Amino acid sequence: MQKIKIHAIKHIIKKGLIAFCMMMILSSCEDPKQELGLKSGMWRGEITAQGNKIPFNFEVMKNEGTYKIQLINGSERLDIEGLNILGDSLFFDMHIFDISIKAKIYKDSLTGSYAKNYAKGYILPFKAFYGKEGRIDNAKSSAIFDGTWETTFTDKDGGKNSAIGIFKSEGNTLRGTFLSKTGDYRYLDGYTVKDTMYLYTFDGNHIYKFRAVKENDSILKGEYWSGKTSYKTFVSVKNDTASLPDANSLTYLKEGFETIEFSFPDLNGQMTSLDDEKYKDKIVILQIFGTWCPNCMDETRFLSEWYNKNKSKGVEIIGLAYEIKPDFEYARDRVLTMKQKLNVPYDFLIAGTSSTKSASESLPMLNKVISFPTSIIIDRQGKVRRIHTGFSGPATGVYYEEFVDDFNQFMKELIEES
């Protein structure tokens, strides 16, 4: 009798184990995409660089099975399309840049890497969390940092460069940027904790963190981390009248020159110069730029809009592209990607590689090229009338508005003069 009871108990346990195993098998056979598919809505990402977590936000949208991301960087939104999802893995390129993110999809998070494909070994950890808005939870902003700040950055070797910091609190967010003689640091935003401010940017290429402590009513002391290795300290003094050198005076023609001459291949490999019929008796704007350069992206958007409004007035724009690699096919592909994504209507030539030395050597009539972008305005007689170094974009607010007004007035007079 005892043996029968033991046998019955074993039988019950065996059936229970079988049922449990079957339940686990069926559970494991559920469609993983239903559980782990990329969720639509707001996410907070973070890239770790130099021991710092750089937080940013993006929104995932899905329409008829196709995903799109909008990267949110301060006041701008950058559309990222062409997402690839394979099982539980996500792959996408960062807007116009030769940069990609690869990540594994979990229920409410992503884990993977951020890589600059053109730079050997440039890989940084990436994570993202679903349902998170803002750079941090419960962010706050204090008006004690509002204003204009004359700034000096110092690098690890003691080299110094000047800038102007402009900051303004908007609700729970501190916004602003730094302007330098070669352009601006684009959209920065963040938060404050008592007497300390934190500002960030991530636009697909730039990875910036600023931390500064307000020592008194007129002095900030801070640190600036950029990308994988760059680090600087800075001191800012409140100064509402701070100014930078005139951007129209930094790059100029060497003595004895009045014109620009070059011959570079277009996107079809056809050698092109200002002597070509298309540009004869035209006002021409030369844009020295690179697709890797976010400030150049801002200028390209501005020039595209301006050209569409004014191309019937005898004006042309030629983008002189200086790309990361010397390979023509690579450079052409990068320019074509930018041209398509930004819907750029004007011409492009492949002029050299992405260094100011390369640009200076390819245009030896200039004293030097010190910044990407740089724009050169040429009149109908082929004479250089203005060279503008750098570009202070929409993130600079009133400074950008002043540039736009001055540019439009100068071009209006030049068109009417001709």
C-alpha positions, 0 to 999 in steps of 0.5 A, spaced: 500 500 500 505 504 501 509 503 495 502 504 491 502 511 494 509 513 493 508 511 486 502 515 485 506 521 488 511 520 483 506 520 478 503 527 480 510 530 480 512 527 473 505 530 470 507 537 474 514 537 471 511 535 464 506 541 464 511 546 467 516 544 462 511 545 456 509 551 459 516 554 459 517 551 451 510 555 449 512 561 452 519 561 449 516 560 442 512 566 443 514 571 437 520 575 440 518 581 436 511 582 439 515 583 446 521 586 444 520 590 438 522 597 437 517 601 441 514 608 438 515 614 442 520 618 446 527 615 448 532 618 452 539 615 449 546 616 452 553 615 450 559 614 454 565 618 453 571 620 457 567 617 463 561 622 462 554 620 460 552 624 454 544 624 455 540 626 449 533 624 446 529 621 440 523 619 438 521 613 434 515 613 429 512 607 425 508 608 419 506 602 415 511 598 418 517 603 417 521 606 422 523 613 423 527 616 428 527 624 430 533 626 434 532 631 438 538 636 440 536 642 443 531 646 439 532 642 433 530 635 430 534 631 425 530 626 421 533 619 421 531 614 416 533 607 413 533 604 420 534 596 419 531 591 425 533 584 424 531 580 430 532 583 436 538 588 433 537 595 431 542 598 426 542 606 423 546 611 420 546 618 424 543 623 419 548 625 413 554 623 417 558 617 416 556 614 423 552 609 425 549 606 432 548 598 433 544 596 438 540 590 441 533 591 443 530 589 450 523 591 452 524 598 454 531 599 453 537 599 447 544 597 449 550 597 443 555 602 440 556 608 437 561 608 431 565 613 427 566 609 421 571 613 418 575 613 424 579 607 426 577 604 433 572 610 434 567 606 438 563 609 444 558 605 449 551 607 447 544 606 451 537 608 451 531 608 455 524 608 453 519 613 456 524 618 458 523 625 456 529 631 457 536 630 458 535 628 466 529 626 470 526 632 474 531 637 471 531 645 473 533 651 470 536 657 474 536 664 471 543 666 474 547 663 468 543 668 463 546 673 459 553 674 455 559 671 457 566 673 455 570 666 455 577 663 454 578 656 453 584 652 455 586 646 452 591 640 455 597 644 452 596 651 454 593 653 448 587 658 448 582 660 444 576 666 445 569 665 445 562 668 447 557 664 451 550 666 451 545 662 455 538 663 457 533 659 462 527 657 459 522 653 464 526 647 466 531 648 461 537 652 460 539 653 453 545 657 449 551 656 445 558 658 445 560 663 439 567 663 436 571 666 430 570 660 426 563 658 428 558 656 434 558 650 438 550 649 435 545 647 440 546 646 447 541 645 453 541 642 460 540 644 467 542 647 473 544 644 480 544 650 485 551 654 483 552 649 477 550 648 470 550 642 465 550 643 458 550 638 452 549 637 445 549 631 441 547 632 433 549 625 431 556 628 430 558 633 436 558 629 443 559 635 448 558 636 455 560 643 459 560 643 466 561 650 470 560 653 477 558 660 478 564 663 483 560 670 483 556 674 480 560 675 474 565 669 473 564 662 471 569 656 471 568 650 467 570 644 464 568 642 456 569 635 454 568 633 446 568 626 443 572 621 445 579 625 447 578 632 447 578 636 454 579 643 455 577 648 461 574 655 461 573 661 464 567 666 463 566 673 465 560 676 464 560 682 459 554 684 455 559 688 450 563 682 448 565 681 441 569 677 436 573 679 430 570 681 424 568 674 420 569 678 413 576 680 415 580 673 417 581 670 410 583 674 404 586 674 398 594 674 398 597 681 395 596 681 387 590 677 387 583 679 385 580 672 383 579 665 385 582 659 380 581 652 381 579 646 377 575 640 381 571 634 379 564 634 379 560 629 382 560 625 375 568 626 375 567 632 370 573 637 371 569 644 373 572 651 373 569 658 374 571 659 366 565 654 365 559 657 361 554 656 366 558 661 371 560 666 366 557 673 368 554 670 374 555 672 381 558 665 384 558 663 392 563 658 393 562 654 399 568 651 402 565 645 407 565 638 409 559 633 410 562 631 416 561 638 419 555 640 423 556 647 422 557 646 414 550 643 415 547 649 418 550 653 412 548 649 407 540 649 409 541 657 409 544 657 402 539 652 399 533 656 402 536 663 399 538 660 392 531 657 391 529 664 392 534 668 388 537 663 382 533 667 377 537 673 378 543 670 375 547 667 381 550 660 382 553 657 388 558 651 388 560 647 394 567 645 394 567 639 398 573 637 403 571 630 405 574 625 410 578 620 405 582 622 399 578 616 395 573 620 390 568 615 390 567 615 398 567 623 397 562 623 392 557 618 396 558 622 402 556 629 398 550 625 394 547 623 401 547 630 404 544 633 397 539 628 398 537 628 405 537 636 405 534 637 398 540 641 396 539 645 389 546 647 387 552 644 385 558 640 388 565 639 386 570 634 390 576 639 392 580 635 397 581 632 404 578 635 411 583 639 413 584 646 413 591 645 410 588 641 404 583 647 403 589 652 403 593 648 399 588 647 393 586 655 393 593 658 394 591 665 392 588 665 399 592 667 405 589 661 409 583 657 410 582 657 418 575 654 418 569 649 415 565 652 413 568 659 409 564 662 404 567 666 398 562 671 394 565 673 387 561 678 382 560 678 375 566 680 373 570 674 377 572 679 382 572 676 390 568 681 393 567 678 400 570 672 404 566 670 410 570 665 415 565 660 419 558 660 420 554 662 426 547 658 425 540 659 428 542 656 435 546 663 436 539 667 436 540 674 434 547 673 432 544 669 426 539 674 425 544 679 424 548 675 419 542 673 415 540 681 414 547 683 413 548 677 407 541 679 404 543 686 404 550 685 401 547 680 396 541 685 394 546 690 392 551 686 389 545 683 384 543 690 383 550 693 382 551 688 376 
